[in-house]
Amino acid sequence: MLPKLPAKQPRIVWLDVLRLCAIFMVICIHCSDPFNVSPEARSNPEFNMWGGIYGSFLRPCVPLFVMITGILLLPVKMSFEDFYKKRLLRIAVPFLLWSVLYNLFPWLTGVLGLPQSTMSDVFAYAPIDASQSFSDAIKNIALIPFQFNVYTVPMWYLYMLIGLYLYMPFFSFGVEQATVRQKKIFLMFWSFSLFLPYAYSFFSPNLLGVSAWNTFGTLYYFAGFNGYLLLGNYLVNDVQEWKWCKTIILSLPVFAIGYIATYIGFKTMTANPECSEQEMELFFLYCSPNVALMTLAFFLVIRKVRVKSKRMILMLENITKCGLGIYMIHYFIVGLGYAIADALAIPVFLRIPVTAVIVFVICWVFVSACYKFAPKYSKWIFG
């Protein structure tokens, strides 16, 4: 999911720790889907409560990945052609391969004689009567360049990451020449843009020039994940690392404010069983002030982590190597992990993290074994 550290640079171990946290949090989010997606789950008080508790806590995962990308790749130190060839090719091939496999899976279940309901057991967003026809699978495959679907939900991140990679060499010109003050000004405008989803939802959809014929409002050009790219770069290069005491004293209330806003907002929206998907996701948006606060606090704390164990450092390095592969295959395994946790009668309040641990271990072992025994092919399969 993320670029590997250049071989000539000393390894930044705390970034490996941050990456591990982000990968595990992503898996946890998808393990929480059965608690949040269906109206039946939302109507179950216990499921609804724990789905909201965990789902709100886990929102920093994707912003953390983007911040790491900004730290490692900005400013871009190679030509456009070399950057696109090295970065885009690394994610494009696995992205296409796994998108095809995910879309062929419904057809394969039909070939094996499995019921249509199998799809909803494996993929949380799949309908219980999902089509198992080969023609529908081919149609979905043909649409891969344009959109993801209920079988390829995690691939949304790859579409976004490809966009960031296409944009990054241009963005890099400004980052490389910008002063600290100029970076702060950009981040200030970006911070204001984080409030726009709430302003559009609760005040008016037509703000700052946005209208039926124009979606590019005043702050559009400062909005989105590019802010997290710059935030990661700015914090590492322009902000002196604080001592543990100051980090904890400042980070805890910042995280708490973001978390409380996320949780209360999500619970308020989902209290209505008829809420739309957009309403359900409103307070879970990655580019929102509440999630940005949690992300900032989490980042500042993990930045202080120091790992001295050589075995642990090697393990973290291996997880980083396997990270994209783990991300690509984990959505296949979530249903299995949930079934295992269910068979073990894991209490509801532990079901999400335990399922995530099961899924993570299975994926890591599989991808790591592939790299060990077939490194040449695994590079293209997993990135």
NUZAFI-862768 format. One record per residue (C-alpha): residue number from 1; residue in one letter; x, y, z. Coordinates in pm, whole numbers, padded with zeros to 5 digits. Layout:
# NUZAFI-862768
+-----+---+--------+--------+--------+
!   k ! r !   east !  north !     up !
+-----+---+--------+--------+--------+
! NUM ! A !      X !      Y !      Z !
...
+-----+---+--------+--------+--------+
# end
This chain:
# NUZAFI-862768
+-----+---+--------+--------+--------+
!   k ! r !   east !  north !     up !
+-----+---+--------+--------+--------+
!   1 ! M !  00000 !  00000 !  00000 !
!   2 ! L !  00294 !  00229 !  00069 !
!   3 ! P !  00634 !  00291 ! -00090 !
!   4 ! K !  00932 !  00109 !  00053 !
!   5 ! L !  01217 !  00308 !  00198 !
!   6 ! P !  01499 !  00374 ! -00048 !
!   7 ! A !  01782 !  00124 !  00008 !
!   8 ! K !  02046 !  00392 !  00065 !
!   9 ! Q !  01859 !  00563 !  00346 !
!  10 ! P !  01877 !  00446 !  00707 !
!  11 ! R !  01558 !  00268 !  00804 !
!  12 ! I !  01309 !  00481 !  00993 !
!  13 ! V !  01179 !  00217 !  01229 !
!  14 ! W !  00902 !  00423 !  01384 !
!  15 ! L !  00753 !  00461 !  01035 !
!  16 ! D !  00741 !  00081 !  01014 !
!  17 ! V !  00559 !  00082 !  01348 !
!  18 ! L !  00318 !  00344 !  01215 !
!  19 ! R !  00262 !  00139 !  00901 !
!  20 ! L !  00189 ! -00173 !  01106 !
!  21 ! C ! -00066 !  00020 !  01311 !
!  22 ! A ! -00230 !  00157 !  00998 !
!  23 ! I ! -00247 ! -00184 !  00827 !
!  24 ! F ! -00399 ! -00345 !  01134 !
!  25 ! M ! -00648 ! -00061 !  01172 !
!  26 ! V ! -00761 ! -00100 !  00810 !
!  27 ! I ! -00824 ! -00471 !  00868 !
!  28 ! C ! -01012 ! -00385 !  01189 !
!  29 ! I ! -01234 ! -00144 !  00997 !
!  30 ! H ! -01335 ! -00415 !  00751 !
!  31 ! C ! -01386 ! -00657 !  01039 !
!  32 ! S ! -01626 ! -00404 !  01191 !
!  33 ! D ! -01839 ! -00385 !  00875 !
!  34 ! P ! -02076 ! -00664 !  00989 !
!  35 ! F ! -02145 ! -00448 !  01297 !
!  36 ! N ! -02227 ! -00133 !  01102 !
!  37 ! V ! -02343 ! -00204 !  00748 !
!  38 ! S ! -02676 ! -00383 !  00764 !
!  39 ! P ! -02992 ! -00238 !  00926 !
!  40 ! E ! -03016 ! -00564 !  01124 !
!  41 ! A ! -02675 ! -00507 !  01280 !
!  42 ! R ! -02751 ! -00142 !  01353 !
!  43 ! S ! -03073 ! -00244 !  01524 !
!  44 ! N ! -02880 ! -00475 !  01759 !
!  45 ! P ! -02782 ! -00250 !  02055 !
!  46 ! E ! -02465 ! -00445 !  02141 !
!  47 ! F ! -02343 ! -00468 !  01782 !
!  48 ! N ! -02431 ! -00105 !  01721 !
!  49 ! M ! -02244 !  00012 !  02029 !
!  50 ! W ! -01920 ! -00179 !  01963 !
!  51 ! G ! -01932 ! -00110 !  01591 !
!  52 ! G ! -01946 !  00262 !  01670 !
!  53 ! I ! -01676 !  00244 !  01937 !
!  54 ! Y ! -01424 !  00060 !  01722 !
!  55 ! G ! -01525 !  00218 !  01392 !
!  56 ! S ! -01474 !  00568 !  01530 !
!  57 ! F ! -01137 !  00484 !  01684 !
!  58 ! L ! -00999 !  00336 !  01362 !
!  59 ! R ! -01059 !  00628 !  01125 !
!  60 ! P ! -00697 !  00757 !  01122 !
!  61 ! C ! -00576 !  00449 !  00930 !
!  62 ! V ! -00593 !  00582 !  00573 !
!  63 ! P ! -00471 !  00936 !  00657 !
!  64 ! L ! -00170 !  00778 !  00832 !
!  65 ! F ! -00083 !  00586 !  00514 !
!  66 ! V ! -00101 !  00907 !  00311 !
!  67 ! M !  00116 !  01093 !  00563 !
!  68 ! I !  00380 !  00821 !  00540 !
!  69 ! T !  00371 !  00855 !  00161 !
!  70 ! G !  00431 !  01228 !  00193 !
!  71 ! I !  00721 !  01170 !  00430 !
!  72 ! L !  00895 !  00920 !  00203 !
!  73 ! L !  00825 !  01063 ! -00143 !
!  74 ! L !  00811 !  01441 ! -00106 !
!  75 ! P !  00982 !  01618 ! -00261 !
!  76 ! V !  01010 !  01387 ! -00564 !
!  77 ! K !  01376 !  01342 ! -00654 !
!  78 ! M !  01342 !  01178 ! -00995 !
!  79 ! S !  01200 !  01261 ! -01336 !
!  80 ! F !  00829 !  01236 ! -01407 !
!  81 ! E !  00886 !  00931 ! -01625 !
!  82 ! D !  01098 !  00747 ! -01369 !
!  83 ! F !  00860 !  00830 ! -01086 !
!  84 ! Y !  00555 !  00710 ! -01275 !
!  85 ! K !  00732 !  00397 ! -01396 !
!  86 ! K !  00863 !  00305 ! -01051 !
!  87 ! R !  00563 !  00397 ! -00838 !
!  88 ! L !  00262 !  00347 ! -01062 !
!  89 ! L !  00382 !  00017 ! -01207 !
!  90 ! R !  00440 ! -00119 ! -00856 !
!  91 ! I !  00076 ! -00073 ! -00758 !
!  92 ! A ! -00098 ! -00094 ! -01098 !
!  93 ! V ! -00016 ! -00459 ! -01170 !
!  94 ! P ! -00129 ! -00599 ! -00830 !
!  95 ! F ! -00428 ! -00363 ! -00838 !
!  96 ! L ! -00550 ! -00501 ! -01171 !
!  97 ! L ! -00471 ! -00862 ! -01080 !
!  98 ! W ! -00656 ! -00861 ! -00749 !
!  99 ! S ! -00945 ! -00657 ! -00886 !
! 100 ! V ! -00994 ! -00929 ! -01148 !
! 101 ! L ! -00974 ! -01205 ! -00885 !
! 102 ! Y ! -01226 ! -01034 ! -00657 !
! 103 ! N ! -01467 ! -00989 ! -00946 !
! 104 ! L ! -01429 ! -01350 ! -01060 !
! 105 ! F ! -01500 ! -01483 ! -00712 !
! 106 ! P ! -01883 ! -01469 ! -00737 !
! 107 ! W ! -01871 ! -01671 ! -01059 !
! 108 ! L ! -01630 ! -01919 ! -00899 !
! 109 ! T ! -01868 ! -01977 ! -00608 !
! 110 ! G ! -02136 ! -02064 ! -00861 !
! 111 ! V ! -01904 ! -02308 ! -01039 !
! 112 ! L ! -01838 ! -02476 ! -00704 !
! 113 ! G ! -02211 ! -02502 ! -00640 !
! 114 ! L ! -02211 ! -02266 ! -00342 !
! 115 ! P ! -02529 ! -02066 ! -00268 !
! 116 ! Q ! -02561 ! -01699 ! -00361 !
! 117 ! S ! -02563 ! -01610 !  00010 !
! 118 ! T ! -02195 ! -01710 !  00021 !
! 119 ! M ! -02108 ! -01368 ! -00119 !
! 120 ! S ! -02267 ! -01180 !  00170 !
! 121 ! D ! -02080 ! -01408 !  00412 !
! 122 ! V ! -01747 ! -01319 !  00247 !
! 123 ! F ! -01808 ! -00956 !  00152 !
! 124 ! A ! -02005 ! -00740 !  00395 !
! 125 ! Y ! -02148 ! -00513 !  00126 !
! 126 ! A ! -02250 ! -00787 ! -00119 !
! 127 ! P ! -02625 ! -00854 ! -00154 !
! 128 ! I ! -02756 ! -01189 ! -00034 !
! 129 ! D ! -02871 ! -01267 ! -00389 !
! 130 ! A ! -02547 ! -01163 ! -00560 !
! 131 ! S ! -02515 ! -01269 ! -00923 !
! 132 ! Q ! -02288 ! -01567 ! -00992 !
! 133 ! S ! -02298 ! -01536 ! -01370 !
! 134 ! F ! -01977 ! -01520 ! -01572 !
! 135 ! S ! -02115 ! -01239 ! -01789 !
! 136 ! D ! -02169 ! -01016 ! -01485 !
! 137 ! A ! -01816 ! -01094 ! -01367 !
! 138 ! I ! -01675 ! -00994 ! -01707 !
! 139 ! K ! -01882 ! -00676 ! -01702 !
! 140 ! N ! -01739 ! -00583 ! -01361 !
! 141 ! I ! -01387 ! -00660 ! -01483 !
! 142 ! A ! -01437 ! -00435 ! -01787 !
! 143 ! L ! -01532 ! -00152 ! -01550 !
! 144 ! I ! -01217 ! -00184 ! -01335 !
! 145 ! P ! -01048 !  00121 ! -01493 !
! 146 ! F ! -01347 !  00332 ! -01394 !
! 147 ! Q ! -01493 !  00208 ! -01065 !
! 148 ! F ! -01485 ! -00043 ! -00782 !
! 149 ! N ! -01786 ! -00238 ! -00658 !
! 150 ! V ! -01918 ! -00434 ! -00357 !
! 151 ! Y ! -01662 ! -00711 ! -00420 !
! 152 ! T ! -01363 ! -00479 ! -00449 !
! 153 ! V ! -01436 ! -00228 ! -00171 !
! 154 ! P ! -01071 ! -00197 ! -00052 !
! 155 ! M ! -00960 ! -00101 ! -00402 !
! 156 ! W ! -01101 !  00249 ! -00358 !
! 157 ! Y ! -00772 !  00330 ! -00186 !
! 158 ! L ! -00572 !  00226 ! -00491 !
! 159 ! Y ! -00772 !  00456 ! -00717 !
! 160 ! M ! -00701 !  00740 ! -00475 !
! 161 ! L ! -00332 !  00647 ! -00440 !
! 162 ! I ! -00285 !  00634 ! -00817 !
! 163 ! G ! -00431 !  00985 ! -00832 !
! 164 ! L ! -00188 !  01105 ! -00565 !
! 165 ! Y !  00104 !  00952 ! -00754 !
! 166 ! L ! -00004 !  01123 ! -01076 !
! 167 ! Y ! -00030 !  01454 ! -00890 !
! 168 ! M !  00277 !  01423 ! -00669 !
! 169 ! P !  00552 !  01534 ! -00912 !
! 170 ! F !  00360 !  01859 ! -00972 !
! 171 ! F !  00281 !  01908 ! -00603 !
! 172 ! S !  00647 !  01841 ! -00529 !
! 173 ! F !  00759 !  02163 ! -00703 !
! 174 ! G !  00571 !  02371 ! -00448 !
! 175 ! V !  00671 !  02159 ! -00150 !
! 176 ! E !  01040 !  02168 ! -00239 !
! 177 ! Q !  01050 !  02546 ! -00273 !
! 178 ! A !  00799 !  02635 ! -00001 !
! 179 ! T !  00909 !  02797 !  00323 !
! 180 ! V !  00779 !  02672 !  00655 !
! 181 ! R !  00541 !  02969 !  00665 !
! 182 ! Q !  00405 !  02886 !  00320 !
! 183 ! K !  00345 !  02523 !  00423 !
! 184 ! K !  00157 !  02646 !  00729 !
! 185 ! I ! -00062 !  02870 !  00513 !
! 186 ! F ! -00151 !  02581 !  00281 !
! 187 ! L ! -00230 !  02358 !  00580 !
! 188 ! M ! -00447 !  02635 !  00726 !
! 189 ! F ! -00659 !  02654 !  00411 !
! 190 ! W ! -00670 !  02273 !  00399 !
! 191 ! S ! -00790 !  02266 !  00762 !
! 192 ! F ! -01079 !  02496 !  00671 !
! 193 ! S ! -01170 !  02270 !  00378 !
! 194 ! L ! -01212 !  01976 !  00619 !
! 195 ! F ! -01529 !  02141 !  00753 !
! 196 ! L ! -01694 !  02160 !  00412 !
! 197 ! P ! -01869 !  01817 !  00421 !
! 198 ! Y ! -02055 !  01926 !  00735 !
! 199 ! A ! -02129 !  02271 !  00594 !
! 200 ! Y ! -02273 !  02115 !  00277 !
! 201 ! S ! -02484 !  01868 !  00478 !
! 202 ! F ! -02616 !  02090 !  00756 !
! 203 ! F ! -02612 !  02442 !  00609 !
! 204 ! S ! -02632 !  02444 !  00230 !
! 205 ! P ! -02497 !  02233 ! -00058 !
! 206 ! N ! -02427 !  02557 ! -00246 !
! 207 ! L ! -02140 !  02729 ! -00066 !
! 208 ! L ! -01831 !  02918 ! -00182 !
! 209 ! G ! -01935 !  02905 ! -00547 !
! 210 ! V ! -02056 !  02545 ! -00553 !
! 211 ! S ! -02377 !  02506 ! -00750 !
! 212 ! A ! -02564 !  02270 ! -00980 !
! 213 ! W ! -02325 !  02362 ! -01263 !
! 214 ! N ! -02004 !  02391 ! -01061 !
! 215 ! T ! -01850 !  02156 ! -00802 !
! 216 ! F ! -01519 !  02344 ! -00780 !
! 217 ! G ! -01566 !  02584 ! -00491 !
! 218 ! T ! -01321 !  02829 ! -00334 !
! 219 ! L ! -01136 !  02576 ! -00118 !
! 220 ! Y ! -01154 !  02286 ! -00366 !
! 221 ! Y ! -00789 !  02324 ! -00463 !
! 222 ! F ! -00674 !  02300 ! -00100 !
! 223 ! A ! -00896 !  02003 ! -00015 !
! 224 ! G ! -00847 !  01628 ! -00008 !
! 225 ! F ! -00570 !  01386 !  00074 !
! 226 ! N ! -00295 !  01614 ! -00058 !
! 227 ! G ! -00324 !  01792 !  00278 !
! 228 ! Y ! -00219 !  01473 !  00455 !
! 229 ! L !  00074 !  01438 !  00214 !
! 230 ! L !  00200 !  01782 !  00314 !
! 231 ! L !  00112 !  01736 !  00682 !
! 232 ! G !  00335 !  01429 !  00711 !
! 233 ! N !  00619 !  01603 !  00529 !
! 234 ! Y !  00580 !  01917 !  00741 !
! 235 ! L !  00570 !  01741 !  01078 !
! 236 ! V !  00883 !  01538 !  01010 !
! 237 ! N !  01093 !  01805 !  00840 !
! 238 ! D !  00979 !  02129 !  01001 !
! 239 ! V !  00848 !  02047 !  01350 !
! 240 ! Q !  01093 !  01951 !  01621 !
! 241 ! E !  01006 !  01627 !  01799 !
! 242 ! W !  00860 !  01686 !  02144 !
! 243 ! K !  00944 !  01507 !  02465 !
! 244 ! W !  00716 !  01223 !  02577 !
! 245 ! C !  00545 !  01428 !  02847 !
! 246 ! K !  00451 !  01714 !  02615 !
! 247 ! T !  00348 !  01469 !  02342 !
! 248 ! I !  00107 !  01283 !  02569 !
! 249 ! I ! -00033 !  01597 !  02737 !
! 250 ! L ! -00116 !  01753 !  02399 !
! 251 ! S ! -00206 !  01441 !  02200 !
! 252 ! L ! -00455 !  01284 !  02440 !
! 253 ! P ! -00704 !  01573 !  02448 !
! 254 ! V ! -00665 !  01628 !  02072 !
! 255 ! F ! -00743 !  01262 !  02005 !
! 256 ! A ! -01028 !  01265 !  02258 !
! 257 ! I ! -01193 !  01567 !  02094 !
! 258 ! G ! -01171 !  01408 !  01750 !
! 259 ! Y ! -01291 !  01070 !  01876 !
! 260 ! I ! -01589 !  01206 !  02071 !
! 261 ! A ! -01702 !  01411 !  01771 !
! 262 ! T ! -01666 !  01110 !  01542 !
! 263 ! Y ! -01847 !  00870 !  01775 !
! 264 ! I ! -02134 !  01101 !  01869 !
! 265 ! G ! -02181 !  01210 !  01508 !
! 266 ! F ! -02182 !  00851 !  01381 !
! 267 ! K ! -02422 !  00734 !  01651 !
! 268 ! T ! -02654 !  01026 !  01585 !
! 269 ! M ! -02669 !  00948 !  01215 !
! 270 ! T ! -02714 !  00573 !  01253 !
! 271 ! A ! -02985 !  00617 !  01517 !
! 272 ! N ! -03211 !  00666 !  01218 !
! 273 ! P ! -03257 !  00319 !  01061 !
! 274 ! E ! -03345 !  00490 !  00733 !
! 275 ! C ! -03023 !  00693 !  00710 !
! 276 ! S ! -02856 !  00692 !  00371 !
! 277 ! E ! -02507 !  00561 !  00306 !
! 278 ! Q ! -02382 !  00919 !  00272 !
! 279 ! E ! -02533 !  01014 !  00607 !
! 280 ! M ! -02392 !  00704 !  00776 !
! 281 ! E ! -02041 !  00783 !  00650 !
! 282 ! L ! -02050 !  01160 !  00710 !
! 283 ! F ! -01864 !  01160 !  01044 !
! 284 ! F ! -01637 !  00877 !  00925 !
! 285 ! L ! -01497 !  01079 !  00635 !
! 286 ! Y ! -01117 !  01069 !  00629 !
! 287 ! C ! -01095 !  01431 !  00517 !
! 288 ! S ! -01284 !  01579 !  00811 !
! 289 ! P ! -01165 !  01786 !  01110 !
! 290 ! N ! -01248 !  01519 !  01367 !
! 291 ! V ! -01055 !  01245 !  01185 !
! 292 ! A ! -00765 !  01484 !  01117 !
! 293 ! L ! -00737 !  01557 !  01491 !
! 294 ! M ! -00723 !  01185 !  01575 !
! 295 ! T ! -00470 !  01127 !  01297 !
! 296 ! L ! -00244 !  01408 !  01416 !
! 297 ! A ! -00249 !  01285 !  01777 !
! 298 ! F ! -00185 !  00923 !  01678 !
! 299 ! F !  00102 !  01026 !  01450 !
! 300 ! L !  00272 !  01237 !  01717 !
! 301 ! V !  00263 !  00953 !  01971 !
! 302 ! I !  00390 !  00680 !  01736 !
! 303 ! R !  00666 !  00914 !  01622 !
! 304 ! K !  00810 !  00884 !  01973 !
! 305 ! V !  00828 !  00504 !  01963 !
! 306 ! R !  01178 !  00355 !  01962 !
! 307 ! V !  01244 ! -00010 !  01885 !
! 308 ! K !  01577 ! -00160 !  01994 !
! 309 ! S !  01515 ! -00531 !  01944 !
! 310 ! K !  01681 ! -00649 !  01622 !
! 311 ! R !  01425 ! -00927 !  01589 !
! 312 ! M !  01140 ! -00677 !  01618 !
! 313 ! I !  01304 ! -00444 !  01364 !
! 314 ! L !  01337 ! -00731 !  01116 !
! 315 ! M !  00976 ! -00832 !  01176 !
! 316 ! L !  00856 ! -00476 !  01114 !
! 317 ! E !  01068 ! -00460 !  00799 !
! 318 ! N !  00907 ! -00781 !  00673 !
! 319 ! I !  00557 ! -00648 !  00747 !
! 320 ! T !  00642 ! -00334 !  00551 !
! 321 ! K !  00757 ! -00550 !  00259 !
! 322 ! C !  00435 ! -00752 !  00275 !
! 323 ! G !  00211 ! -00451 !  00345 !
! 324 ! L !  00059 ! -00405 !  00000 !
! 325 ! G !  00007 ! -00779 ! -00036 !
! 326 ! I ! -00164 ! -00799 !  00303 !
! 327 ! Y ! -00391 ! -00516 !  00197 !
! 328 ! M ! -00473 ! -00676 ! -00138 !
! 329 ! I ! -00581 ! -01014 !  00001 !
! 330 ! H ! -00724 ! -00933 !  00343 !
! 331 ! Y ! -01076 ! -00864 !  00218 !
! 332 ! F ! -01095 ! -01225 !  00100 !
! 333 ! I ! -01012 ! -01345 !  00451 !
! 334 ! V ! -01234 ! -01121 !  00665 !
! 335 ! G ! -01535 ! -01353 !  00635 !
! 336 ! L ! -01321 ! -01652 !  00734 !
! 337 ! G ! -01174 ! -01461 !  01029 !
! 338 ! Y ! -01518 ! -01361 !  01146 !
! 339 ! A ! -01639 ! -01724 !  01119 !
! 340 ! I ! -01341 ! -01843 !  01326 !
! 341 ! A ! -01400 ! -01580 !  01594 !
! 342 ! D ! -01768 ! -01672 !  01596 !
! 343 ! A ! -01687 ! -02044 !  01630 !
! 344 ! L ! -01455 ! -01962 !  01920 !
! 345 ! A ! -01745 ! -01778 !  02088 !
! 346 ! I ! -01537 ! -01462 !  02123 !
! 347 ! P ! -01737 ! -01203 !  02322 !
! 348 ! V ! -01893 ! -00932 !  02109 !
! 349 ! F ! -01681 ! -00657 !  02263 !
! 350 ! L ! -01364 ! -00840 !  02149 !
! 351 ! R ! -01496 ! -00981 !  01823 !
! 352 ! I ! -01361 ! -00704 !  01598 !
! 353 ! P ! -00997 ! -00692 !  01722 !
! 354 ! V ! -00973 ! -01072 !  01755 !
! 355 ! T ! -01106 ! -01119 !  01403 !
! 356 ! A ! -00857 ! -00861 !  01279 !
! 357 ! V ! -00568 ! -01044 !  01447 !
! 358 ! I ! -00676 ! -01372 !  01284 !
! 359 ! V ! -00705 ! -01208 !  00941 !
! 360 ! F ! -00376 ! -01021 !  00977 !
! 361 ! V ! -00180 ! -01331 !  01080 !
! 362 ! I ! -00324 ! -01544 !  00798 !
! 363 ! C ! -00249 ! -01277 !  00537 !
! 364 ! W !  00098 ! -01198 !  00668 !
! 365 ! V !  00202 ! -01564 !  00683 !
! 366 ! F !  00071 ! -01626 !  00332 !
! 367 ! V !  00228 ! -01319 !  00169 !
! 368 ! S !  00557 ! -01363 !  00356 !
! 369 ! A !  00577 ! -01728 !  00245 !
! 370 ! C !  00515 ! -01625 ! -00114 !
! 371 ! Y !  00796 ! -01371 ! -00100 !
! 372 ! K !  01026 ! -01630 !  00054 !
! 373 ! F !  00961 ! -01913 ! -00190 !
! 374 ! A !  00873 ! -01719 ! -00506 !
! 375 ! P !  01018 ! -01368 ! -00470 !
! 376 ! K !  01035 ! -01297 ! -00844 !
! 377 ! Y !  00665 ! -01356 ! -00901 !
! 378 ! S !  00550 ! -01221 ! -00566 !
! 379 ! K !  00690 ! -00881 ! -00650 !
! 380 ! W !  00441 ! -00852 ! -00935 !
! 381 ! I !  00153 ! -01022 ! -00754 !
! 382 ! F !  00174 ! -00826 ! -00429 !
! 383 ! G !  00374 ! -00516 ! -00522 !
+-----+---+--------+--------+--------+
# end
